[in-house]
Amino acid sequence: METVFIGAVVAAFGGALFVTGWEFFFSTDAKARRRLRKAAAGTIAEAHDGEVVKLVGTLHYVDRAPSIAPMSKRSCAAYELQVEEKQSSGRSSSWVTVLSDKSCAAFWIEDASGKAFVDAVAPRVVVTMDAHRKSGFLNDAPRELERLLASHGLSSEGWVFNKTLRYSEGVLEEGEAVAVLGRCHWELDPDPTASGVGYRDRPQRLVIRAPEPAEMLVTDEVRLL
């Protein structure tokens, strides 16, 4: 039955639309969104050691802004940049990703009950793309974007005319509301100024890491918080 339905979709709407729909439902980001949406949010103070939990709170940098977003030059803990080129085949055309650049550093997340250290090693970041630019025919790419493309062995220029490109970028910034899905670990706090519950207690902090073998998930999409 499923095969018949898929065949009908392809026949009715064409292969390109089918591929787009497939990517929408089954891409890694789509799967991450479904996991984040289904997970119930807990609190930092009530997190249990070894538990996989979703925490929602305010992002804070560990020391100072660890990254600079390549297109908008915004200070951030994480960014994602995507560059797509409009490519034509016969009478149809589609947007093809030619560059995907991501970076994420460790950060703090704070809710009403406390603060946790997010050890963000290669997490899956689902970020709101809120900066957009285009370049193409009679619209040269700005110098900073041309330099960015060149650093990845790409160019906005074609054989005769400029390529039709669109650029999308999103960041995770200081003070922004984020959700993190990962495994909890209560560890001794290396900060010598931290205090425990009692005067004899050794101070501890909550650390969130990837729930191996799965990825840590981080997002600022409002509907997923």
N, C-alpha and C positions, 0 to 999 in steps of 0.2 A: 504493500500500500504506500509506504514512504517513497519507494523508488518511482512508482507511478506519479505521485504528487510532484516530486522533484523534476521528473521529465516534463510534466505539464507546465511547471514554472519556467523551465528553460525554453520550451517551445513558445510559450505565450509572451514572454518578456525579453528573451535573448540572453545569451551567456554572460554578458557584462553585468546586467542587473542581478543575475543569479549569484555571480561571484561577490558582488557588493553585499547582497543579503547574507551570504554565507559568512563573509568576514564580520558583518555586523553582529551576528549571533554567536560565532564560534572563534573569533579572534582572542588572543591572550588577554587583551584589555577588556573585552566583553565578559570573559570568564571571571576576571578579577572583579568587575563591577557586580556580578551576580553573587560572588562570595562575600563581598563587602555589604551588599544589600541584605543578605540573609543573616549575617552575623549580628547578634545582639550586643549592644555596647555595655561594657562594664566600667568600673572605676579603678583608678590606680591603687587606692588604699585597700581595696577588697580583692585585688589580683592574687592568685595562688601560684606558688612556684611551680613551673612546668606547664602551666595552663596556657592554651592558645586563646587569646582574648582580643576583642576589638576595643580600642580606647579612642575616645574623642576628646580633643582638648585644643589648647592654644600652642602653636609652634614657637619655640625660642631657639636662637642660635646657641651653640656650645660656648664659643668665645666671641667671634665676630662673624660677619657674613662669609661663609666658606666658598661661595661661588658667585660668578657674575654671568648672568644670562647672555648668550652670544649675540642675540639680535637686539633686544631692548636695553641691554646693559644694566638690568636691575640686579641688586644684591639679593641673594636667595640661598636657601639650603638645598634646593633641587630645581632643575629646569628640564624641559623637554622641548626640542626644536624639530620641526618636521618641514621638509621642503618637498613639494610635489611639482611635477612637470605635466602639462597637458599634452598628451600624445595622441595623434590621429592615426586611424587605420581605416582606409576607405571612407565611408560616410560617417563613421562613428568616431568618437574620441573619449578618452578617459584620463583621469588624474592618476599618475604613477609616482609613488614615493621614491625620490632619488637620494634623499639624505634624512637620516634619523639620528639625532644626537641627544643623549641623555646624561645627566649627572645627578648624584644625590650623596650628600654627606650626612654624618651623624647630627642629630639635633635632640632637643628636649621637647616633651609634650607635657602640658600641665592642665589638670582639671581641678575641680573644686576640692578634691580630696588629697591632691599631692602632685608630684612631679616624677616623670620617668625618663630615662635615657634611652633614646632610640638608636640602636647600633645598626644603622642603615647600610648594610653591605649588599650592593646590587639588588635593591628591592624592585618590585613592580610598582612604579609610580603612575597613578592615573590622575593626571593634572588637567585643570581647566585651561584650555587654550584661549587666552584672552588678548594676545597681541598678533596682529595679522598684517601682512604686506603682500604686494604683488609686483611683478615686473614682466615686461613683454614688449610687444611691438610699440615703438615710440614711447617706451617707458623703461628707461635703463635702471638696472638694480643699483641702489646706493653703494658707495664705495665699501662701506663696512660689510655689506652683504656679499659683495663680489669677493672681498678678501676672505670671508668665511667660506664661501664656495670653493675658492682656490685652495684653501687649506685642506680641503677634502678631495682635491683633484677634479673639481667641477667648475663650470663656468655658466653664466647666464646668457652667453652669446652663442648663436647657432652659426651655420655656414653663411647665411645671408642676413637673417633677421634675428632679433633676440628670441630666446626660448620663452614660452609662456610659463611662468613659475608663480607659485603662491607659497608663502612662508607663514607658519603658525608656531606660536611659542606659548608656553605656560610655565609658571614658576610657583614654588612654595616659599613664602616670605615670612619674616618675623611678625608675630602677632596674628597670623592667619589661623583660622579654624581648620583642623585636619583630623583625619581618622587613620589609625594604624592598626593593622591586624598582624599579630605576631605572637611568639612564645615568651612568656614571662620568666624572668630569672631574678630572684632576690640575691644580691651580692653585697659584700662589704663596700662601703662607699670610700673611694680613694681620696675624697676631699677631706683634708685634716680639720677643716672648720665645721664640718657637718656634725650634727648632734643626734644621738639615739633617742629612744623613747624614755629611758631612765638614765641616770648619771653613770651607771655601770654598763649600759648597753653599748655595744660597738655599732656605730651607725651603718645602716644599710640603704641601698637604693634599688629601685626597680629598673631592670634593663630589659628592653624588648629586642629580640633577635628573630631571624627567620625561623619559621616552624618547619625545619627540614623534614622531608625532602621538598616541601613546598616553598614558595617565595613569601617574603614579607610583602604586605600590600600597604600602600600609602596613598591617600587621596585628599584633595580639597574640594571635590565636587559636592555641592551642598546636599543634593538628594541622597548621597551615600553616607552622610555623617550621622 
